[in-house]
Amino acid sequence: MLGRWLASKKATHAAGGSPLAGLAVPRTAGMLSCRVLDPVNVAVQQAEFVVTDSAGRKVVGGETDPYGNVLATVPAGEYRLAVTAEGFTPFHGSATVGESGHASLGDVMLQVSAPPQLPAPGDWEIEPNHTQIGFTARHIGLARIHGRFNTFAGAVRIADRMEDSAMHVVIDAASIDTNVQMRDDHLRSGDFLDVGRYPTLEFYSDRFVHRGGSRWGVSGALTLHGVSRTVTLDTQYLGLGNGLEGETRAACRATTELHREDFTLTWQTMLARGIAVVGPSIAIDMDIQIVPKS
């Protein structure tokens, strides 16, 4: 018995020196790890990582932990690791994971990336052919219904100081489209948008707040169903580019969430067990391109 106890203490002591002690790893698999740091050796939390195999297929993905660590169990083989984080240049590395082995890329140092160039000061307008204003609503507590507005126009005045810029967007309420005619007719009726009385939705903002990197908060008044409320668009600026005819374009993605009751859109029907047909909130998701006003 004394021999077994000494052997157990020896194994425990040996395992205590390994950060992977106690992890159950299948015989045909191994561990892949690294630690993600910024240029001043501070751990980068919630950096996104993706591990792909030799055929380019995603094997596992996620976010770094509060200490910047990536740790994944994968079948033995060749892998590529990609790490991305807001405001940093992406990292790409390779590793070979052996059976019951541990492949560590050590400390991965992310470099600060230059922010994308902002649009030139002046008057710009939304280009509708490459812009989508979409929304998602919960249906019967299970599925999601996706829709969009097909007709809209917008102007953006870019100031010398981006934070002083302003924008105005007008949406044709009757252009709502969920790809189901009966549902769209109901959404246009007095139960919802009441397009006869309130033919447009309007958003006006003169508050652009830089949140770091390519992230901006665009706050303004949204007028919907005859009610105005302050709304903030969580916006990711994607930079400048050129179209097929050489024209300059700027692009961004913006999201927000609206609560129907804030705009007196209170129609509701309940199913059995008290389940609502339509959820209380609407997720808004926009892909926007603007061009200099002609």
ABEGO torsion letter per residue (X at the ends): XAAAAAAAAAAAAAAAABAABGBBBBAABBBBBBBBBBAAGBBBBGBBBBBBBAAGBBABBEBBBAAGBBBBBBBBEBBBBBBBBBGBBBBBBBBBBBBGBBBBAEBBBBBBBBBBBBBBBEBBBBBAAABBBBBBBBBGGABBBBBBBABBBBBBBBBABAAABBBBBBBBAAABBAGBAAAAAAAABAABAGAAABABBBBBBABBBBAEEABBBBBBBBBBGGBBBBBBBBBBBAEBBBBAAGBBBBBBBBBBBBBAAAAGBABBBBBBGGBBABBABBBBBBBBBBBBBX
